[in-house]
Amino acid sequence: MSAQFKAASSYQRLSRRIQQQVARARDREQYTVTIYRFDDDDPAAWDRLLTEFEELDTVSVSRTGVAEAIIDWNATGAEAAS
């Protein structure tokens, strides 16, 4: 398996897991979630995912550690942007 394919699949797996966490929080009408990078997650995929969140106007990312971050979002702004 090529390194590029391995990195892409790691990013996709990580992305799905974080999207599920965000969706569960949103369903509970919570607009913050603490996410963690697991040992088997690719650090580059983690950084890419956090960077993509940081680029969104309605999202705030606080990197609280090497493998932990808090994501907050404005529910009203996020719905308007959809």
DACORDA-V905907 format. One record per backbone hydrogen bond with DSSP energy under -1.0 kcal/mol. NH is the residue of the N-H (numbers start at 1). CO is the residue of the C=O. Records with the same first field share a line. If there is no record, write none. Layout:
# DACORDA-V905907
NH->CO ; CO
This chain:
# DACORDA-V905907
6->2
7->3
8->4
9->5
10->6
11->7
12->8
13->9
14->10
15->11
16->12
17->13
18->14
19->15
20->16
21->17
22->18
23->19
24->20
25->21
26->22
27->23
28->24
29->26
30->25
33->71
35->69
37->67
41->38
46->42
47->43
48->44
49->45
50->46
51->47
52->48
53->49
54->50
55->51
56->53
59->56
60->72
62->70
64->62
65->68
69->35
70->62
71->33
72->60
73->31
74->58
78->74
79->75
80->76
81->77
